Amino acid sequence: MNETKKMLSACVEQYEEFGYYSLIIDEIEHNIDTKPDVSIESSKALIEGVCKTIVLTLRSSTTRKRIDKYDFSELFKETCSVLSDYSEIEIDFIHRATSLVHYLGELRNRRGDISHGKAAPKEESSDIELAKFVSAITNGIVEYLLSIFMKLDLSYKVEIEYDDNPEFNEFLDEDYELEGIRYSKAMFDQDIVAYEERLNDFIGPEEDNGPSI
């Protein structure tokens, strides 16, 4: 999976969190010959994880709790949809890759050794050739998604700092008085998306000089 490794290395320079996925690639490659189903399950985990990180990075209205409810193929289509908001993406690729992703999810559910415990002996097991095929498919899908993601200009994204908005924080605290708790800080820490939306409403369109994160 050399292509995906190179792409992840490039991502890490801007988005440190992508370095986490190198561990999963190691699992894919290490288990192909000895534990094909572990390799296949790791392939599914790699696609799923990369998709979640892309969506959470690009769409601030999506939360981890919400995205964890998507099934595998829905998550993949959502990722392609989010990327298409910023860049052209091949429609034919989406249709064909979604079918492969759906199959991979089913395969993992039936034969995976880790996330879904199986009664021994397992009724179905994958061979080395299938694990290699799944690894190649995973490499192509992840490389393609990351290549689009890395071409995006996200320089407009600005991190919101709580202390930069004292007037807004005071407005929230006066509107929602809670004993011993600053409502504005609680919202900032627990639901940054809602905080940002309220902040944009408070500032108003005339002072909103750029896209929100």
N, C-alpha and C positions, 0 to 999 in steps of 0.2 A: 504493500500500500504506500509506495514511495511518493506518489503524486499527492495523496492526502496528507502525508507527513509534511511535505514541503509547504502545502497550503496552510496547514495549521501553524507551522513555524512563522509564516508571514502574518497570520492573524494575531499571534501572541504579541507581536511587536506593538500592536494597537489595542488589542483586547486580551489582557492577560488570562482571563478566565478560560480561554480556549485551550490553554496548556493542559488542562485536566484531561482532555480527550486522548492525549498521547498514551495514557495508561490503558485505555480501552483498546487502542490499536495494538498495543503489546499483547493483550489477551487474545485478540483475533488471530494474530500471527503465531503466537506461541502454542495455541491449542488446535490449529488446523489438522495436524497429522495425528495427534494423540486423542483429542477430545473434540471431534467435529461439531457436536451440538453446542458446546460451550463457545466455540468460535462463532457459530451462527448466531447464538444469543447475544454475543458481544457486538456483532455487526448490527443487529437490530438496535442495541443500546446506543451505538455510536450515531446512527442516523437520527434516532429519537432525541438524543441529547443535543446534537448540533442544531436540529430544527428548533428545539425549545429556546436555545440561547439566541438564535437569530431573531425569532419572533419577539422575545422579551427585550432585545436590544432595539428593535425597530418600532415596536408598537407599545407605547407606554400605557395604553388603556388595558392591556392584557396583563393579568397577574399570574403568578406561579400556581396559585390555587385553581384558577380557571383553566390554564393550559394543561394541568395535570389530569383534567377530566376528558381531554380529547383522546379518542382511540388513535392508533398508530397512523392509519391512512388519512384520517381527518387532520391530524397534526401536520403531516407532510403537505397536504393541499393548502392548509392555512399558511405554512411557510412559503410556499410558492406564490400564494396570493399576496402576502406581505411584501415579498421581493418584487413582485410585479408592480407594486405601487411606486417603486423607485427606479425600476429598470425593466427593459424588455426581457421577457423570458419565453422560451419556446413552448407553445401550448401543447404541441405533440409530445414534448418531453414530459410535461405534467401528466398527461393521460397514461402514457406508457409506464413511466416510473411509478405512478400511483398503483398500478396493477402489480408491479414487482414488490413494492413496499407492502401492499396488502398481503401478498403471498408470503413474504418474509415474516410478517407478524403472525400469520396462521401457523407457519412452520415452527416458529419459536414457541408458540403456545402449546403445540402438540409434543415437541421434542426437547424443549429447553430443560436444562438440568439444574438451573439455579433459582430463577424467580418463581417458577411453579414446580414444587416438588412432585416427583413421579413415584408411583408404587413400583417396586422392583420385582422382577426385571421390567424394564421399559418395553412398551409394545412397539415403539418405533424409534429407530436411530438413524442418523445421517452418516453418509460415508465421506471420505476425504475429498473426493471429487466435487461433491455438492458444497462442502464447506469452502473450497477454493473458488467455486463459482459465485457463491454468496459474497465472499470477500471481494471479488473483482467487481461485482455489482455495487457493493457498498462503497468501494473506492471511487467508482465513477460518479455515483449520486452525490456523495459528500464533497468531492472535489468540485463538481459543477455548482452546487449551492454556495460553497465558500468562494468560488471564483467570482460569482455575481455579487455576493455580499461585500467582498473586499474592494470592488470597484466603486462602491457607493460613496458619495461625498456626504459625510455626516458631520461636517465641521460646524453646522448650525446648532448641533445639539449642545445645550448648555446645562450643566448640573445645577440644580437649585440648592441653595444653602439656606438653612433655617434663619440664621442670624442676619441675612441680607434683607429680610422683609419684616422689620419690627412693627410697622404700622398695620400691616395685614395680620400679623400674629396677635396684636393687641385687639384688633377688630374681632377676630375669632374668639378670643378669650372673654371679651365683654359680651359677645352674643351667646356663648355657651359657658356659663360659670360652673365650674366643678371644684368642689372642695379638695384642696391639696394637689390638684392636677391642672396643668396648663393644657387646655383642649387643643391649642394650635400645635404644641409639641407632640402631643399624642397622635394627632392626625398625621403630622409629618413623618413620625417614626413608623406608624403602622399602616398608613395608606397614602403613599406619596402621590399616587395618581389623583386621588380625590383632593389632596392638598393643592396640587398644581392646577387642577380645574377651577377650584375656588379662587386661587391666586389670580389666574387669568381673568376671571369674572370681576375681581376686585380692581385690578389694574385697568381693565377696559381696553377696547380695540385700539384707541388712539395711542396708548403707551406701550402696546404690545409690539415690540420691534422685530420679532422673529418667531419662527415656529417653536412650539413647546417641545419638550423632550418626550 
